[in-house]
Amino acid sequence: MTAILVINSGSSSFKYQLIDIDTETELAGGLVERIGEATGHARHTNTASDAGRQEANLPIPDHTAGFEVMIAAFAEHGPQLSEANLVAVGHRVVQGGSIFTGPTVIDDAVQQQITDLADLAPLHNPAHVQAIVAARANFPDVPHVAVFDTSFHLTMPPAAYTYAIDTALAAEHSIRRYGFHGTSHKFVSEAAAEFLGRPLAELKTIVLHLGNGASATAVDGGKSIDTSMGLTPLQGLVMGTRSGDIDPAVLFHLHRKAGLSIEELDTLLNKKSGMLGLTGNGDMRDVEDAAVAGDAVAQAALDVYYHRIRGYVGNYIAQLGGLDVIVFTAGVGENSGIIRAGALAGLEGLGIEIDPARNDPFSRVARVVSTDASRVTVLVIPTNEELEIARESRAVI
């Protein structure tokens, strides 16, 4: 057995998985959360054990203490890290700028570069660095690898990533489209080719990663050529609490007329908009249930959500010069037949036809949900960002 520990860290929590990279199976996983609060919470599951999920509430003052809690959970509930042949620790890092074109072994210089990129991802990169510091302290004898959300999208052409603003100002402040969810878009687009038994290089694919955060990517022959998120994860599709695309002049108007500060505008668009702003509820499951029950406000919000997705699908068909496959993934995309059907409704003229008999039943496996007559194959493929991080970590070491 050869194992890689994958870490996905936030400012007050981190998720982890131990993956047998030879068989690509999860050996264990867990979550350490409420770091820095009076009482933290940890859960751990050994997939080979019948004991189920183990949980504990205890003080977790910082990420270093959180890693000690995780290591103790492995020691108590298994599998034993000393027997796992741990060869690397893989870290998800949201923002790699235009510096990191692929997975990178972390040394002090790389760690500092990730820190320096915090200006472009102030909510994410500092949390990743905290976890990297703690992990390197606890696992000093194995390589640590950073896998960047942005790397997959560095194949976009300048026409796709350039904003039409003063070029000198943009260069000075590293302003461009970076895109996010790259590990998911890469994993799913490759999995789609494998599922269909077709060469990745010949496929024109649109991946719709629909979760609380949502993004669309046009993938041509396995390479990202355009994506909906931009300088930050705020741009693009309507999300749980994020607005997605909006006329920038709305911000000026709200500042002048409503007196909102920069911080208040930031909070409005990132935390109080999207489905939450439209309906008062940021959970798509609740919005969907309300719409099914006849709530007109919820249905109107879903119509906005669908309209935005269809706009990107049409745009990307044009950018790709055709389309072979649309793939739905992530929590909403994988689990909601209603959302999938609504997002692609009316696109029959573009060769996209959903089959209700295939689309409506709930399933956790990769599957086709389009009709046999549909020129474009529509798939649902569960994403696995942790496995993709493990794969990329193995490749670089």
TORKOL-4160 file (C-alpha; in steps of 0.2 Angstrom, whole numbers, padded with zeros to 4 digits, m for minus):
397
<pt num="1" X="0000" Y="0000" Z="0000"/>
<pt num="2" X="0005" Y="0018" Z="m0004"/>
<pt num="3" X="m0004" Y="0032" Z="0004"/>
<pt num="4" X="m0006" Y="0050" Z="0002"/>
<pt num="5" X="m0014" Y="0062" Z="0014"/>
<pt num="6" X="m0025" Y="0075" Z="0006"/>
<pt num="7" X="m0029" Y="0092" Z="0016"/>
<pt num="8" X="m0042" Y="0104" Z="0011"/>
<pt num="9" X="m0041" Y="0119" Z="0023"/>
<pt num="10" X="m0052" Y="0134" Z="0028"/>
<pt num="11" X="m0049" Y="0147" Z="0040"/>
<pt num="12" X="m0057" Y="0138" Z="0055"/>
<pt num="13" X="m0058" Y="0120" Z="0048"/>
<pt num="14" X="m0050" Y="0107" Z="0037"/>
<pt num="15" X="m0055" Y="0091" Z="0029"/>
<pt num="16" X="m0044" Y="0077" Z="0026"/>
<pt num="17" X="m0043" Y="0060" Z="0017"/>
<pt num="18" X="m0031" Y="0046" Z="0017"/>
<pt num="19" X="m0030" Y="0038" Z="0000"/>
<pt num="20" X="m0022" Y="0022" Z="m0006"/>
<pt num="21" X="m0015" Y="0029" Z="m0022"/>
<pt num="22" X="m0012" Y="0012" Z="m0029"/>
<pt num="23" X="m0030" Y="0007" Z="m0029"/>
<pt num="24" X="m0037" Y="0025" Z="m0028"/>
<pt num="25" X="m0048" Y="0021" Z="m0013"/>
<pt num="26" X="m0051" Y="0031" Z="0002"/>
<pt num="27" X="m0044" Y="0023" Z="0018"/>
<pt num="28" X="m0050" Y="0036" Z="0030"/>
<pt num="29" X="m0057" Y="0054" Z="0031"/>
<pt num="30" X="m0063" Y="0067" Z="0043"/>
<pt num="31" X="m0066" Y="0085" Z="0047"/>
<pt num="32" X="m0058" Y="0096" Z="0061"/>
<pt num="33" X="m0068" Y="0112" Z="0063"/>
<pt num="34" X="m0072" Y="0127" Z="0074"/>
<pt num="35" X="m0053" Y="0129" Z="0076"/>
<pt num="36" X="m0050" Y="0144" Z="0088"/>
<pt num="37" X="m0067" Y="0144" Z="0096"/>
<pt num="38" X="m0070" Y="0139" Z="0114"/>
<pt num="39" X="m0074" Y="0121" Z="0109"/>
<pt num="40" X="m0069" Y="0113" Z="0093"/>
<pt num="41" X="m0076" Y="0098" Z="0084"/>
<pt num="42" X="m0068" Y="0083" Z="0076"/>
<pt num="43" X="m0075" Y="0068" Z="0066"/>
<pt num="44" X="m0065" Y="0054" Z="0059"/>
<pt num="45" X="m0071" Y="0038" Z="0049"/>
<pt num="46" X="m0060" Y="0023" Z="0046"/>
<pt num="47" X="m0068" Y="0016" Z="0030"/>
<pt num="48" X="m0062" Y="m0002" Z="0034"/>
<pt num="49" X="m0069" Y="m0002" Z="0052"/>
<pt num="50" X="m0087" Y="m0006" Z="0057"/>
<pt num="51" X="m0086" Y="0007" Z="0070"/>
<pt num="52" X="m0093" Y="0021" Z="0059"/>
<pt num="53" X="m0090" Y="0039" Z="0062"/>
<pt num="54" X="m0081" Y="0044" Z="0078"/>
<pt num="55" X="m0084" Y="0062" Z="0084"/>
<pt num="56" X="m0077" Y="0072" Z="0098"/>
<pt num="57" X="m0078" Y="0090" Z="0105"/>
<pt num="58" X="m0063" Y="0097" Z="0113"/>
<pt num="59" X="m0052" Y="0113" Z="0112"/>
<pt num="60" X="m0043" Y="0116" Z="0096"/>
<pt num="61" X="m0034" Y="0133" Z="0097"/>
<pt num="62" X="m0025" Y="0133" Z="0080"/>
<pt num="63" X="m0022" Y="0122" Z="0065"/>
<pt num="64" X="m0006" Y="0114" Z="0073"/>
<pt num="65" X="m0017" Y="0108" Z="0087"/>
<pt num="66" X="m0030" Y="0102" Z="0074"/>
<pt num="67" X="m0017" Y="0091" Z="0066"/>
<pt num="68" X="m0013" Y="0084" Z="0082"/>
<pt num="69" X="m0031" Y="0080" Z="0085"/>
<pt num="70" X="m0031" Y="0072" Z="0067"/>
<pt num="71" X="m0016" Y="0061" Z="0071"/>
<pt num="72" X="m0023" Y="0056" Z="0087"/>
<pt num="73" X="m0039" Y="0050" Z="0078"/>
<pt num="74" X="m0029" Y="0040" Z="0066"/>
<pt num="75" X="m0019" Y="0032" Z="0081"/>
<pt num="76" X="m0035" Y="0028" Z="0091"/>
<pt num="77" X="m0047" Y="0023" Z="0077"/>
<pt num="78" X="m0036" Y="0018" Z="0062"/>
<pt num="79" X="m0029" Y="0015" Z="0050"/>
<pt num="80" X="m0012" Y="0017" Z="0058"/>
<pt num="81" X="m0002" Y="0031" Z="0049"/>
<pt num="82" X="0014" Y="0022" Z="0053"/>
<pt num="83" X="0009" Y="0007" Z="0043"/>
<pt num="84" X="0001" Y="0017" Z="0029"/>
<pt num="85" X="0017" Y="0020" Z="0019"/>
<pt num="86" X="0013" Y="0038" Z="0018"/>
<pt num="87" X="0023" Y="0046" Z="0003"/>
<pt num="88" X="0016" Y="0063" Z="0002"/>
<pt num="89" X="0004" Y="0076" Z="0009"/>
<pt num="90" X="m0007" Y="0085" Z="m0004"/>
<pt num="91" X="m0014" Y="0102" Z="m0001"/>
<pt num="92" X="m0028" Y="0111" Z="m0010"/>
<pt num="93" X="m0023" Y="0129" Z="m0013"/>
<pt num="94" X="m0036" Y="0140" Z="m0021"/>
<pt num="95" X="m0025" Y="0154" Z="m0029"/>
<pt num="96" X="m0009" Y="0150" Z="m0038"/>
<pt num="97" X="m0009" Y="0166" Z="m0048"/>
<pt num="98" X="0000" Y="0164" Z="m0065"/>
<pt num="99" X="0015" Y="0158" Z="m0056"/>
<pt num="100" X="0010" Y="0140" Z="m0052"/>
<pt num="101" X="0006" Y="0130" Z="m0068"/>
<pt num="102" X="0004" Y="0113" Z="m0060"/>
<pt num="103" X="0007" Y="0104" Z="m0044"/>
<pt num="104" X="0022" Y="0110" Z="m0034"/>
<pt num="105" X="0032" Y="0102" Z="m0020"/>
<pt num="106" X="0032" Y="0114" Z="m0006"/>
<pt num="107" X="0048" Y="0122" Z="0002"/>
<pt num="108" X="0050" Y="0138" Z="0011"/>
<pt num="109" X="0050" Y="0148" Z="m0005"/>
<pt num="110" X="0034" Y="0141" Z="m0012"/>
<pt num="111" X="0026" Y="0143" Z="0005"/>
<pt num="112" X="0030" Y="0161" Z="0005"/>
<pt num="113" X="0024" Y="0163" Z="m0013"/>
<pt num="114" X="0007" Y="0156" Z="m0008"/>
<pt num="115" X="0007" Y="0168" Z="0007"/>
<pt num="116" X="0011" Y="0182" Z="m0005"/>
<pt num="117" X="m0004" Y="0178" Z="m0016"/>
<pt num="118" X="m0016" Y="0181" Z="m0002"/>
<pt num="119" X="m0020" Y="0198" Z="m0009"/>
<pt num="120" X="m0029" Y="0188" Z="m0023"/>
<pt num="121" X="m0038" Y="0176" Z="m0011"/>
<pt num="122" X="m0038" Y="0184" Z="0006"/>
<pt num="123" X="m0052" Y="0171" Z="0012"/>
<pt num="124" X="m0042" Y="0156" Z="0006"/>
<pt num="125" X="m0024" Y="0157" Z="0004"/>
<pt num="126" X="m0020" Y="0162" Z="0022"/>
<pt num="127" X="m0030" Y="0147" Z="0029"/>
<pt num="128" X="m0020" Y="0136" Z="0017"/>
<pt num="129" X="m0004" Y="0142" Z="0023"/>
<pt num="130" X="m0009" Y="0139" Z="0041"/>
<pt num="131" X="m0013" Y="0121" Z="0037"/>
<pt num="132" X="0004" Y="0119" Z="0027"/>
<pt num="133" X="0014" Y="0125" Z="0041"/>
<pt num="134" X="0005" Y="0113" Z="0053"/>
<pt num="135" X="0006" Y="0099" Z="0041"/>
<pt num="136" X="0025" Y="0101" Z="0038"/>
<pt num="137" X="0028" Y="0102" Z="0056"/>
<pt num="138" X="0019" Y="0086" Z="0060"/>
<pt num="139" X="0025" Y="0077" Z="0044"/>
<pt num="140" X="0043" Y="0083" Z="0041"/>
<pt num="141" X="0049" Y="0067" Z="0033"/>
<pt num="142" X="0037" Y="0067" Z="0018"/>
<pt num="143" X="0035" Y="0079" Z="0003"/>
<pt num="144" X="0021" Y="0091" Z="0004"/>
<pt num="145" X="0013" Y="0096" Z="m0013"/>
<pt num="146" X="0002" Y="0111" Z="m0017"/>
<pt num="147" X="m0012" Y="0108" Z="m0030"/>
<pt num="148" X="m0019" Y="0124" Z="m0036"/>
<pt num="149" X="m0037" Y="0127" Z="m0041"/>
<pt num="150" X="m0031" Y="0140" Z="m0054"/>
<pt num="151" X="m0018" Y="0129" Z="m0063"/>
<pt num="152" X="m0030" Y="0120" Z="m0074"/>
<pt num="153" X="m0036" Y="0136" Z="m0081"/>
<pt num="154" X="m0019" Y="0143" Z="m0086"/>
<pt num="155" X="m0022" Y="0136" Z="m0103"/>
<pt num="156" X="m0035" Y="0149" Z="m0107"/>
<pt num="157" X="m0030" Y="0160" Z="m0121"/>
<pt num="158" X="m0027" Y="0179" Z="m0118"/>
<pt num="159" X="m0044" Y="0183" Z="m0126"/>
<pt num="160" X="m0053" Y="0173" Z="m0113"/>
<pt num="161" X="m0043" Y="0179" Z="m0097"/>
<pt num="162" X="m0040" Y="0197" Z="m0101"/>
<pt num="163" X="m0051" Y="0211" Z="m0094"/>
<pt num="164" X="m0054" Y="0226" Z="m0104"/>
<pt num="165" X="m0047" Y="0239" Z="m0092"/>
<pt num="166" X="m0031" Y="0249" Z="m0092"/>
<pt num="167" X="m0017" Y="0236" Z="m0096"/>
<pt num="168" X="m0004" Y="0244" Z="m0085"/>
<pt num="169" X="m0015" Y="0245" Z="m0070"/>
<pt num="170" X="m0020" Y="0227" Z="m0073"/>
<pt num="171" X="m0002" Y="0221" Z="m0075"/>
<pt num="172" X="0003" Y="0230" Z="m0059"/>
<pt num="173" X="m0011" Y="0222" Z="m0049"/>
<pt num="174" X="m0011" Y="0205" Z="m0057"/>
<pt num="175" X="m0029" Y="0208" Z="m0063"/>
<pt num="176" X="m0035" Y="0194" Z="m0075"/>
<pt num="177" X="m0047" Y="0179" Z="m0075"/>
<pt num="178" X="m0040" Y="0165" Z="m0065"/>
<pt num="179" X="m0054" Y="0153" Z="m0063"/>
<pt num="180" X="m0057" Y="0141" Z="m0049"/>
<pt num="181" X="m0063" Y="0123" Z="m0046"/>
<pt num="182" X="m0049" Y="0118" Z="m0057"/>
<pt num="183" X="m0046" Y="0101" Z="m0049"/>
<pt num="184" X="m0064" Y="0096" Z="m0051"/>
<pt num="185" X="m0066" Y="0102" Z="m0069"/>
<pt num="186" X="m0050" Y="0092" Z="m0073"/>
<pt num="187" X="m0055" Y="0077" Z="m0064"/>
<pt num="188" X="m0073" Y="0077" Z="m0072"/>
<pt num="189" X="m0068" Y="0081" Z="m0089"/>
<pt num="190" X="m0055" Y="0066" Z="m0089"/>
<pt num="191" X="m0068" Y="0055" Z="m0081"/>
<pt num="192" X="m0081" Y="0059" Z="m0094"/>
<pt num="193" X="m0069" Y="0054" Z="m0108"/>
<pt num="194" X="m0065" Y="0037" Z="m0099"/>
<pt num="195" X="m0084" Y="0034" Z="m0096"/>
<pt num="196" X="m0088" Y="0036" Z="m0114"/>
<pt num="197" X="m0072" Y="0027" Z="m0120"/>
<pt num="198" X="m0067" Y="0041" Z="m0131"/>
<pt num="199" X="m0050" Y="0050" Z="m0132"/>
<pt num="200" X="m0049" Y="0065" Z="m0121"/>
<pt num="201" X="m0040" Y="0075" Z="m0135"/>
<pt num="202" X="m0055" Y="0074" Z="m0147"/>
<pt num="203" X="m0069" Y="0079" Z="m0135"/>
<pt num="204" X="m0077" Y="0096" Z="m0133"/>
<pt num="205" X="m0084" Y="0097" Z="m0116"/>
<pt num="206" X="m0094" Y="0109" Z="m0105"/>
<pt num="207" X="m0092" Y="0105" Z="m0086"/>
<pt num="208" X="m0105" Y="0112" Z="m0075"/>
<pt num="209" X="m0099" Y="0111" Z="m0057"/>
<pt num="210" X="m0114" Y="0116" Z="m0047"/>
<pt num="211" X="m0113" Y="0117" Z="m0028"/>
<pt num="212" X="m0115" Y="0131" Z="m0016"/>
<pt num="213" X="m0101" Y="0138" Z="m0026"/>
<pt num="214" X="m0104" Y="0135" Z="m0045"/>
<pt num="215" X="m0094" Y="0137" Z="m0061"/>
<pt num="216" X="m0094" Y="0132" Z="m0079"/>
<pt num="217" X="m0079" Y="0128" Z="m0089"/>
<pt num="218" X="m0076" Y="0125" Z="m0108"/>
<pt num="219" X="m0064" Y="0111" Z="m0110"/>
<pt num="220" X="m0056" Y="0107" Z="m0128"/>
<pt num="221" X="m0046" Y="0091" Z="m0129"/>
<pt num="222" X="m0043" Y="0091" Z="m0110"/>
<pt num="223" X="m0038" Y="0109" Z="m0109"/>
<pt num="224" X="m0048" Y="0123" Z="m0101"/>
<pt num="225" X="m0051" Y="0137" Z="m0114"/>
<pt num="226" X="m0064" Y="0147" Z="m0104"/>
<pt num="227" X="m0072" Y="0147" Z="m0087"/>
<pt num="228" X="m0085" Y="0157" Z="m0078"/>
<pt num="229" X="m0076" Y="0162" Z="m0062"/>
<pt num="230" X="m0064" Y="0177" Z="m0063"/>
<pt num="231" X="m0051" Y="0186" Z="m0053"/>
<pt num="232" X="m0060" Y="0179" Z="m0038"/>
<pt num="233" X="m0074" Y="0165" Z="m0036"/>
<pt num="234" X="m0087" Y="0179" Z="m0036"/>
<pt num="235" X="m0089" Y="0180" Z="m0055"/>
<pt num="236" X="m0100" Y="0169" Z="m0066"/>
<pt num="237" X="m0115" Y="0158" Z="m0061"/>
<pt num="238" X="m0128" Y="0162" Z="m0048"/>
<pt num="239" X="m0122" Y="0153" Z="m0032"/>
<pt num="240" X="m0129" Y="0150" Z="m0015"/>
<pt num="241" X="m0124" Y="0167" Z="m0007"/>
<pt num="242" X="m0114" Y="0175" Z="m0022"/>
<pt num="243" X="m0121" Y="0185" Z="m0035"/>
<pt num="244" X="m0111" Y="0179" Z="m0050"/>
<pt num="245" X="m0111" Y="0191" Z="m0065"/>
<pt num="246" X="m0117" Y="0209" Z="m0061"/>
<pt num="247" X="m0115" Y="0226" Z="m0069"/>
<pt num="248" X="m0101" Y="0234" Z="m0060"/>
<pt num="249" X="m0110" Y="0251" Z="m0060"/>
<pt num="250" X="m0122" Y="0243" Z="m0047"/>
<pt num="251" X="m0109" Y="0245" Z="m0034"/>
<pt num="252" X="m0106" Y="0263" Z="m0038"/>
<pt num="253" X="m0125" Y="0266" Z="m0037"/>
<pt num="254" X="m0126" Y="0257" Z="m0020"/>
<pt num="255" X="m0112" Y="0267" Z="m0013"/>
<pt num="256" X="m0119" Y="0284" Z="m0019"/>
<pt num="257" X="m0137" Y="0281" Z="m0016"/>
<pt num="258" X="m0137" Y="0268" Z="m0001"/>
<pt num="259" X="m0121" Y="0273" Z="0007"/>
<pt num="260" X="m0114" Y="0256" Z="0007"/>
<pt num="261" X="m0095" Y="0255" Z="0011"/>
<pt num="262" X="m0082" Y="0244" Z="0001"/>
<pt num="263" X="m0083" Y="0231" Z="0015"/>
<pt num="264" X="m0102" Y="0231" Z="0015"/>
<pt num="265" X="m0103" Y="0229" Z="m0004"/>
<pt num="266" X="m0090" Y="0215" Z="m0003"/>
<pt num="267" X="m0101" Y="0206" Z="0010"/>
<pt num="268" X="m0117" Y="0209" Z="0000"/>
<pt num="269" X="m0111" Y="0201" Z="m0016"/>
<pt num="270" X="m0101" Y="0187" Z="m0008"/>
<pt num="271" X="m0112" Y="0182" Z="0007"/>
<pt num="272" X="m0129" Y="0190" Z="0005"/>
<pt num="273" X="m0133" Y="0188" Z="m0013"/>
<pt num="274" X="m0136" Y="0173" Z="m0025"/>
<pt num="275" X="m0151" Y="0162" Z="m0020"/>
<pt num="276" X="m0150" Y="0169" Z="m0002"/>
<pt num="277" X="m0153" Y="0186" Z="m0009"/>
<pt num="278" X="m0166" Y="0181" Z="m0021"/>
<pt num="279" X="m0176" Y="0170" Z="m0009"/>
<pt num="280" X="m0169" Y="0172" Z="0009"/>
<pt num="281" X="m0162" Y="0154" Z="0008"/>
<pt num="282" X="m0145" Y="0150" Z="0002"/>
<pt num="283" X="m0148" Y="0131" Z="0002"/>
<pt num="284" X="m0153" Y="0125" Z="m0016"/>
<pt num="285" X="m0162" Y="0110" Z="m0009"/>
<pt num="286" X="m0174" Y="0121" Z="0001"/>
<pt num="287" X="m0176" Y="0133" Z="m0014"/>
<pt num="288" X="m0180" Y="0118" Z="m0025"/>
<pt num="289" X="m0193" Y="0111" Z="m0012"/>
<pt num="290" X="m0201" Y="0128" Z="m0011"/>
<pt num="291" X="m0203" Y="0129" Z="m0030"/>
<pt num="292" X="m0210" Y="0112" Z="m0031"/>
<pt num="293" X="m0223" Y="0117" Z="m0018"/>
<pt num="294" X="m0228" Y="0132" Z="m0028"/>
<pt num="295" X="m0218" Y="0146" Z="m0021"/>
<pt num="296" X="m0217" Y="0159" Z="m0034"/>
<pt num="297" X="m0202" Y="0168" Z="m0027"/>
<pt num="298" X="m0192" Y="0152" Z="m0027"/>
<pt num="299" X="m0197" Y="0148" Z="m0044"/>
<pt num="300" X="m0192" Y="0165" Z="m0050"/>
<pt num="301" X="m0175" Y="0163" Z="m0042"/>
<pt num="302" X="m0173" Y="0146" Z="m0051"/>
<pt num="303" X="m0177" Y="0154" Z="m0067"/>
<pt num="304" X="m0163" Y="0167" Z="m0065"/>
<pt num="305" X="m0151" Y="0153" Z="m0060"/>
<pt num="306" X="m0156" Y="0143" Z="m0076"/>
<pt num="307" X="m0155" Y="0158" Z="m0087"/>
<pt num="308" X="m0137" Y="0161" Z="m0082"/>
<pt num="309" X="m0132" Y="0143" Z="m0085"/>
<pt num="310" X="m0140" Y="0143" Z="m0102"/>
<pt num="311" X="m0131" Y="0159" Z="m0106"/>
<pt num="312" X="m0114" Y="0151" Z="m0102"/>
<pt num="313" X="m0118" Y="0135" Z="m0111"/>
<pt num="314" X="m0122" Y="0145" Z="m0127"/>
<pt num="315" X="m0107" Y="0155" Z="m0125"/>
<pt num="316" X="m0095" Y="0140" Z="m0123"/>
<pt num="317" X="m0103" Y="0131" Z="m0138"/>
<pt num="318" X="m0097" Y="0146" Z="m0148"/>
<pt num="319" X="m0080" Y="0147" Z="m0140"/>
<pt num="320" X="m0077" Y="0128" Z="m0143"/>
<pt num="321" X="m0084" Y="0128" Z="m0161"/>
<pt num="322" X="m0096" Y="0114" Z="m0156"/>
<pt num="323" X="m0100" Y="0102" Z="m0142"/>
<pt num="324" X="m0099" Y="0084" Z="m0138"/>
<pt num="325" X="m0103" Y="0082" Z="m0120"/>
<pt num="326" X="m0110" Y="0092" Z="m0105"/>
<pt num="327" X="m0106" Y="0085" Z="m0088"/>
<pt num="328" X="m0115" Y="0090" Z="m0072"/>
<pt num="329" X="m0105" Y="0088" Z="m0056"/>
<pt num="330" X="m0104" Y="0093" Z="m0037"/>
<pt num="331" X="m0118" Y="0093" Z="m0024"/>
<pt num="332" X="m0132" Y="0101" Z="m0034"/>
<pt num="333" X="m0126" Y="0095" Z="m0051"/>
<pt num="334" X="m0125" Y="0077" Z="m0045"/>
<pt num="335" X="m0140" Y="0076" Z="m0035"/>
<pt num="336" X="m0154" Y="0086" Z="m0042"/>
<pt num="337" X="m0163" Y="0080" Z="m0058"/>
<pt num="338" X="m0174" Y="0096" Z="m0057"/>
<pt num="339" X="m0160" Y="0108" Z="m0058"/>
<pt num="340" X="m0152" Y="0098" Z="m0072"/>
<pt num="341" X="m0168" Y="0098" Z="m0082"/>
<pt num="342" X="m0171" Y="0116" Z="m0079"/>
<pt num="343" X="m0153" Y="0122" Z="m0083"/>
<pt num="344" X="m0154" Y="0114" Z="m0101"/>
<pt num="345" X="m0173" Y="0116" Z="m0105"/>
<pt num="346" X="m0176" Y="0124" Z="m0122"/>
<pt num="347" X="m0159" Y="0119" Z="m0129"/>
<pt num="348" X="m0166" Y="0105" Z="m0140"/>
<pt num="349" X="m0161" Y="0116" Z="m0155"/>
<pt num="350" X="m0143" Y="0115" Z="m0150"/>
<pt num="351" X="m0144" Y="0096" Z="m0150"/>
<pt num="352" X="m0146" Y="0095" Z="m0131"/>
<pt num="353" X="m0160" Y="0083" Z="m0125"/>
<pt num="354" X="m0163" Y="0077" Z="m0107"/>
<pt num="355" X="m0171" Y="0060" Z="m0105"/>
<pt num="356" X="m0183" Y="0061" Z="m0089"/>
<pt num="357" X="m0182" Y="0043" Z="m0087"/>
<pt num="358" X="m0164" Y="0043" Z="m0085"/>
<pt num="359" X="m0162" Y="0060" Z="m0077"/>
<pt num="360" X="m0176" Y="0060" Z="m0063"/>
<pt num="361" X="m0170" Y="0044" Z="m0053"/>
<pt num="362" X="m0158" Y="0048" Z="m0039"/>
<pt num="363" X="m0141" Y="0039" Z="m0041"/>
<pt num="364" X="m0123" Y="0041" Z="m0035"/>
<pt num="365" X="m0115" Y="0033" Z="m0050"/>
<pt num="366" X="m0108" Y="0041" Z="m0067"/>
<pt num="367" X="m0122" Y="0040" Z="m0080"/>
<pt num="368" X="m0130" Y="0047" Z="m0096"/>
<pt num="369" X="m0145" Y="0057" Z="m0093"/>
<pt num="370" X="m0148" Y="0063" Z="m0111"/>
<pt num="371" X="m0159" Y="0054" Z="m0124"/>
<pt num="372" X="m0152" Y="0042" Z="m0137"/>
<pt num="373" X="m0156" Y="0055" Z="m0150"/>
<pt num="374" X="m0147" Y="0069" Z="m0142"/>
<pt num="375" X="m0132" Y="0075" Z="m0152"/>
<pt num="376" X="m0124" Y="0081" Z="m0136"/>
<pt num="377" X="m0121" Y="0068" Z="m0123"/>
<pt num="378" X="m0126" Y="0074" Z="m0106"/>
<pt num="379" X="m0118" Y="0065" Z="m0091"/>
<pt num="380" X="m0118" Y="0066" Z="m0072"/>
<pt num="381" X="m0101" Y="0062" Z="m0065"/>
<pt num="382" X="m0097" Y="0063" Z="m0046"/>
<pt num="383" X="m0082" Y="0074" Z="m0043"/>
<pt num="384" X="m0068" Y="0068" Z="m0032"/>
<pt num="385" X="m0056" Y="0083" Z="m0029"/>
<pt num="386" X="m0047" Y="0074" Z="m0016"/>
<pt num="387" X="m0042" Y="0059" Z="m0027"/>
<pt num="388" X="m0037" Y="0072" Z="m0041"/>
<pt num="389" X="m0026" Y="0081" Z="m0028"/>
<pt num="390" X="m0018" Y="0064" Z="m0023"/>
<pt num="391" X="m0015" Y="0059" Z="m0042"/>
<pt num="392" X="m0007" Y="0076" Z="m0045"/>
<pt num="393" X="0004" Y="0074" Z="m0029"/>
<pt num="394" X="0009" Y="0057" Z="m0034"/>
<pt num="395" X="0014" Y="0063" Z="m0052"/>
<pt num="396" X="0025" Y="0077" Z="m0045"/>
<pt num="397" X="0035" Y="0067" Z="m0033"/>
